[in-house]
Amino acid sequence: MTTSPSLRPGHTADADALPDFDDVLAAAARIAPHAHHTPVLRSRAIDALAGCELFFKAEHLQRAGAFKFRGACNAVWSLTPAQAARGVVTHSSGNHGAALALAARTRGIACHVVVPEQAVAAKLAAIEAYGAVLHRCAPTLAAREAMCAQVQADTGAELVHPYTDARVIAGQGTAALELLNANGHALDAIVTPVGGGGLLSGTAIAARATTPSIRIFGAEPTGAADAHASLARGERVPSLVPDTVCDGLRGLIGAPNFALFQRHGVEVLLADDGATARAMRLIWERTKQLVEPSSAVALAVVLGHRERFAGQRVGVVLSGGNVDLDAIGDLLARAR
């Protein structure tokens, strides 16, 4: 295979352009010194329950405990020296903020994270532990964006959006790239959680380029089903009041993410919180892996739509493992 021009060390992605497969390949090369190449896990017991062969990409074992480190790392290491000197800023309820803080630390630059009030305390503690400066705001998207703009004005920091930044999307696509390259046999389908859409859109780029016949699914909570509704309508749902235990999936999908869903033929399936909690418990019990609800929803949709996956080989991205330990009792109660 010839080397893509975008793999050159000097190549820098445009944060606003729609990324393509060359950008995913460039991201894979760029983050290789910093990100974990996570394992693919199997469980015969879960296969039997699902009626298909499942290949779990263990992104809960990624640095900072979630796939988010891939995109954040690619964005940080894409910066020019002048940009990097001013640091980075984002808004995040948890995993992206922690990932960006850690990625910034790998390059020795400043990181500012705007966090909404009432965010999960354990995730905020992780962001601070990685060295970021926290800026608290009201729990609305408008408040988060306004605070980000203020921090940018005050510091000159580069905005790294959690899911619409092309550098982030390309970085997230490297998880699927690894899964598809490691499997040895072509997958029939791949499933990832969907919140803002960074992971699913990056996955769609990588999956469609490497396995053109593959079916690409997003897994979404019924209490935050804007991606499902947007694809049904053919246009983005402009607002949503989320009500789901999946705290990492409460954001609206971004415009570039929706465009990539449509371009690559993505489908979105739904699971309610009870099904997600049961899937999470099943993963804990059968694989001994600690994943969060926002991750387990991917298995929940496979179990809830067995007829769509019967007898097939299905990749499932376990997106994160940053469980709020104080909430475990409530989560297990939902599973019952």
C-alpha positions as CSV (number, residue, x, y, z in Angstrom):
1,M,0.0,0.0,0.0
2,T,1.3,3.4,-0.9
3,T,1.8,6.0,1.9
4,S,-0.8,8.7,2.1
5,P,0.5,12.3,1.8
6,S,-1.4,13.0,5.0
7,L,0.9,10.7,6.9
8,R,3.7,13.2,6.5
9,P,4.8,14.5,9.9
10,G,4.1,18.1,8.9
11,H,0.5,17.4,7.9
12,T,-2.0,19.3,10.0
13,A,-5.8,18.7,9.8
14,D,-8.2,21.5,9.4
15,A,-10.5,21.6,12.5
16,D,-13.5,22.6,10.4
17,A,-13.2,20.4,7.3
18,L,-14.9,17.0,7.1
19,P,-12.2,14.4,7.6
20,D,-11.6,11.5,5.3
21,F,-9.7,8.2,5.5
22,D,-6.4,9.8,4.9
23,D,-6.9,11.9,8.0
24,V,-7.7,8.7,10.0
25,L,-4.5,7.1,8.8
26,A,-2.5,10.3,9.6
27,A,-4.1,10.3,13.1
28,A,-3.1,6.7,13.7
29,A,0.6,7.5,12.9
30,R,0.5,10.7,15.0
31,I,-1.0,9.2,18.2
32,A,1.0,5.9,18.0
33,P,3.7,7.1,20.5
34,H,1.1,8.2,23.0
35,A,-2.1,6.1,22.8
36,H,-2.6,2.5,23.9
37,H,-3.3,-0.1,21.2
38,T,-6.3,-1.6,23.1
39,P,-7.1,-5.3,23.0
40,V,-10.1,-7.0,21.3
41,L,-12.0,-9.2,23.9
42,R,-14.3,-12.2,23.3
43,S,-16.9,-13.9,25.5
44,R,-18.5,-17.2,24.4
45,A,-21.3,-16.7,27.0
46,I,-22.3,-13.3,25.6
47,D,-22.1,-14.6,22.1
48,A,-24.6,-17.3,23.0
49,L,-27.0,-14.7,24.5
50,A,-26.6,-12.4,21.5
51,G,-26.8,-15.1,18.8
52,C,-23.8,-13.7,17.0
53,E,-20.0,-13.5,17.4
54,L,-19.0,-10.3,19.2
55,F,-15.6,-8.6,19.1
56,F,-15.3,-6.1,21.9
57,K,-12.8,-3.2,21.3
58,A,-11.7,-2.4,24.8
59,E,-11.4,1.3,24.7
60,H,-12.2,1.5,28.5
61,L,-8.6,0.4,28.8
62,Q,-7.4,3.4,26.8
63,R,-5.5,6.2,28.5
64,A,-7.8,8.3,30.6
65,G,-10.3,5.5,30.6
66,A,-12.0,6.2,27.3
67,F,-11.6,6.4,23.5
68,K,-11.7,10.2,23.9
69,F,-7.9,10.2,24.3
70,R,-7.4,9.3,20.7
71,G,-9.2,12.3,19.3
72,A,-7.8,14.7,21.9
73,C,-4.2,13.4,21.3
74,N,-4.5,13.8,17.6
75,A,-5.8,17.4,18.0
76,V,-3.1,18.4,20.4
77,W,-0.3,16.9,18.3
78,S,-1.7,18.5,15.1
79,L,-1.1,22.0,16.5
80,T,1.7,24.1,15.2
81,P,4.2,25.2,17.8
82,A,2.7,28.7,17.9
83,Q,-0.8,27.3,18.5
84,A,0.5,24.8,21.1
85,A,2.2,27.6,23.0
86,R,-1.2,29.2,23.7
87,G,-2.7,26.0,25.1
88,V,-6.1,24.4,24.4
89,V,-9.6,24.8,25.7
90,T,-12.8,22.7,25.5
91,H,-16.1,22.1,27.3
92,S,-16.8,18.7,28.6
93,S,-18.8,16.9,31.3
94,G,-16.0,14.4,31.8
95,N,-14.2,12.0,29.5
96,H,-13.2,14.5,26.7
97,G,-12.0,17.0,29.3
98,A,-9.8,14.4,31.0
99,A,-8.5,13.2,27.6
100,L,-7.6,16.6,26.4
101,A,-5.9,17.4,29.8
102,L,-3.8,14.3,29.5
103,A,-3.0,14.9,25.8
104,A,-2.0,18.5,26.6
105,R,0.3,17.1,29.4
106,T,2.0,14.8,26.9
107,R,3.0,17.9,25.0
108,G,3.6,20.1,28.0
109,I,1.0,22.8,27.2
110,A,-1.8,24.4,29.1
111,C,-5.4,23.0,29.1
112,H,-8.6,24.8,30.1
113,V,-11.8,22.8,30.5
114,V,-15.2,24.4,30.9
115,V,-17.4,22.0,33.0
116,P,-21.1,22.2,33.7
117,E,-22.4,22.3,37.3
118,Q,-23.7,18.9,38.5
119,A,-21.2,17.0,36.4
120,V,-20.0,13.6,37.8
121,A,-17.6,14.4,40.6
122,A,-15.2,11.6,39.8
123,K,-14.8,12.7,36.2
124,L,-14.1,16.3,37.3
125,A,-11.5,15.0,39.7
126,A,-9.8,13.2,36.9
127,I,-9.7,16.3,34.7
128,E,-8.0,18.2,37.5
129,A,-5.6,15.4,38.2
130,Y,-4.3,15.5,34.7
131,G,-3.5,19.2,35.2
132,A,-6.3,21.2,33.5
133,V,-7.7,24.4,34.8
134,L,-11.5,24.0,35.4
135,H,-14.0,26.8,34.6
136,R,-17.5,26.1,35.9
137,C,-20.7,27.2,34.2
138,A,-24.4,26.6,34.1
139,P,-25.5,23.2,32.8
140,T,-26.6,24.4,29.3
141,L,-24.8,24.2,26.0
142,A,-25.1,28.0,25.6
143,A,-23.4,28.6,28.9
144,R,-20.6,26.1,28.0
145,E,-20.0,27.7,24.6
146,A,-20.0,31.3,26.1
147,M,-17.5,30.3,28.7
148,C,-15.3,28.7,26.1
149,A,-15.4,31.8,24.0
150,Q,-14.4,33.9,27.1
151,V,-11.4,31.6,27.9
152,Q,-10.3,31.8,24.3
153,A,-10.5,35.5,24.3
154,D,-8.5,35.7,27.6
155,T,-5.8,33.1,26.8
156,G,-5.7,32.7,23.0
157,A,-6.1,28.9,23.6
158,E,-7.0,26.7,20.6
159,L,-10.6,25.3,20.8
160,V,-10.8,21.5,20.6
161,H,-14.5,20.7,20.4
162,P,-15.5,17.4,21.9
163,Y,-17.0,15.9,18.7
164,T,-17.2,18.4,15.8
165,D,-13.5,19.1,15.4
166,A,-12.2,17.2,12.4
167,R,-9.0,16.4,14.2
168,V,-11.0,14.8,17.0
169,I,-13.2,12.8,14.6
170,A,-10.2,11.4,12.7
171,G,-8.5,10.4,16.0
172,Q,-11.6,8.6,17.2
173,G,-11.7,6.6,13.9
174,T,-8.4,5.0,14.8
175,A,-10.2,2.7,17.3
176,A,-12.3,1.1,14.5
177,L,-9.2,1.0,12.3
178,E,-7.4,-1.1,14.9
179,L,-10.4,-3.3,15.4
180,L,-10.9,-4.0,11.7
181,N,-7.2,-4.6,11.1
182,A,-6.8,-6.9,14.2
183,N,-9.8,-9.1,13.6
184,G,-8.3,-11.3,10.8
185,H,-11.7,-11.8,9.2
186,A,-14.1,-9.2,7.8
187,L,-16.8,-8.0,10.2
188,D,-20.4,-7.9,9.1
189,A,-21.3,-4.9,11.3
190,I,-19.8,-2.5,13.8
191,V,-21.6,-0.8,16.7
192,T,-20.5,2.2,18.7
193,P,-22.3,4.4,21.2
194,V,-23.4,7.8,19.9
195,G,-23.7,11.1,21.8
196,G,-22.2,14.0,20.0
197,G,-21.2,11.7,17.2
198,G,-17.4,12.0,17.2
199,L,-16.7,8.3,17.7
200,L,-19.5,7.1,15.4
201,S,-18.5,9.4,12.5
202,G,-14.8,8.5,12.8
203,T,-15.8,4.8,12.9
204,A,-17.9,5.3,9.8
205,I,-15.0,6.8,7.9
206,A,-12.6,4.0,8.9
207,A,-15.1,1.1,8.5
208,R,-16.5,2.2,5.1
209,A,-12.9,2.6,3.7
210,T,-11.6,-0.7,4.9
211,T,-14.7,-2.9,4.6
212,P,-17.1,-1.3,2.1
213,S,-19.9,-3.8,2.7
214,I,-20.0,-3.4,6.5
215,R,-23.1,-2.2,8.3
216,I,-22.4,0.7,10.7
217,F,-24.6,1.2,13.7
218,G,-24.9,3.8,16.5
219,A,-26.3,2.8,19.8
220,E,-28.3,5.6,21.5
221,P,-30.3,5.8,24.7
222,T,-34.1,6.3,24.2
223,G,-33.8,9.2,26.6
224,A,-31.4,11.1,24.3
225,A,-32.4,9.9,20.9
226,D,-31.6,12.9,18.7
227,A,-29.4,11.0,16.3
228,H,-32.1,8.5,15.7
229,A,-34.7,11.2,15.1
230,S,-32.4,13.3,13.0
231,L,-31.7,10.4,10.6
232,A,-35.4,9.6,10.4
233,R,-36.2,13.3,9.5
234,G,-33.3,13.8,7.2
235,E,-32.2,16.9,9.2
236,R,-30.7,17.5,12.6
237,V,-33.0,17.8,15.6
238,P,-32.3,21.3,16.9
239,S,-32.9,20.7,20.6
240,L,-33.3,17.9,23.2
241,V,-33.8,17.6,27.0
242,P,-31.9,14.4,27.7
243,D,-33.1,11.9,30.3
244,T,-30.7,9.0,30.5
245,V,-28.2,7.4,32.9
246,C,-25.7,7.5,30.1
247,D,-24.1,10.8,31.1
248,G,-21.6,10.7,28.2
249,L,-24.3,10.6,25.6
250,R,-26.5,13.5,26.5
251,G,-25.2,16.0,23.9
252,L,-26.8,16.8,20.5
253,I,-25.0,15.4,17.4
254,G,-22.9,17.9,15.6
255,A,-23.5,19.1,12.1
256,P,-20.3,17.5,10.6
257,N,-21.1,14.3,12.4
258,F,-24.6,14.1,11.0
259,A,-23.2,14.8,7.5
260,L,-20.8,11.9,7.9
261,F,-23.6,9.6,9.2
262,Q,-25.6,10.3,6.0
263,R,-22.5,10.0,3.7
264,H,-21.6,6.6,5.1
265,G,-25.0,5.0,5.6
266,V,-25.0,4.9,9.4
267,E,-28.1,3.5,11.2
268,V,-29.0,4.2,14.8
269,L,-30.6,1.7,17.2
270,L,-32.1,2.5,20.6
271,A,-31.9,1.0,24.1
272,D,-33.6,2.1,27.2
273,D,-31.7,2.7,30.5
274,G,-32.9,-0.6,32.0
275,A,-31.5,-2.6,29.0
276,T,-28.3,-0.7,29.2
277,A,-27.8,-1.3,32.9
278,R,-28.4,-5.0,32.3
279,A,-25.9,-5.1,29.5
280,M,-23.4,-3.3,31.7
281,R,-23.9,-5.8,34.5
282,L,-23.5,-8.7,31.9
283,I,-20.2,-7.3,30.8
284,W,-19.0,-6.9,34.4
285,E,-20.0,-10.5,35.2
286,R,-18.9,-12.3,32.1
287,T,-15.8,-10.4,31.1
288,K,-14.7,-8.9,34.4
289,Q,-14.3,-5.6,32.7
290,L,-15.6,-2.4,34.3
291,V,-17.4,-0.3,31.7
292,E,-19.7,2.7,32.1
293,P,-23.4,2.9,31.0
294,S,-22.5,5.1,28.0
295,S,-20.3,2.2,26.8
296,A,-22.7,-0.7,27.6
297,V,-25.4,0.8,25.5
298,A,-23.6,-0.7,22.4
299,L,-24.1,-4.2,23.7
300,A,-27.7,-3.4,24.8
301,V,-28.7,-2.6,21.2
302,V,-27.2,-5.8,19.9
303,L,-29.1,-7.8,22.6
304,G,-32.3,-5.8,21.9
305,H,-32.1,-6.3,18.1
306,R,-30.9,-9.9,17.9
307,E,-32.6,-10.4,14.5
308,R,-30.4,-7.6,13.0
309,F,-27.2,-9.4,14.0
310,A,-28.1,-13.1,14.1
311,G,-25.2,-15.3,13.0
312,Q,-23.0,-12.4,12.1
313,R,-19.6,-11.1,13.2
314,V,-20.1,-7.9,15.0
315,G,-17.5,-5.4,16.3
316,V,-18.6,-3.5,19.5
317,V,-16.6,-0.5,20.7
318,L,-16.6,-0.4,24.5
319,S,-16.1,3.3,24.7
320,G,-15.2,4.0,28.3
321,G,-14.8,2.7,31.8
322,N,-15.1,5.8,33.9
323,V,-17.9,4.6,36.2
324,D,-19.1,6.9,39.0
325,L,-18.3,4.4,41.9
326,D,-20.7,6.2,44.2
327,A,-23.6,5.4,41.7
328,I,-22.9,1.7,41.3
329,G,-25.8,0.8,43.7
330,D,-28.3,2.8,41.6
331,L,-27.0,1.4,38.4
332,L,-27.3,-2.2,39.6
333,A,-30.8,-1.4,40.8
334,R,-31.8,-0.4,37.3
335,A,-30.4,-3.7,36.0
336,R,-32.8,-5.5,38.3
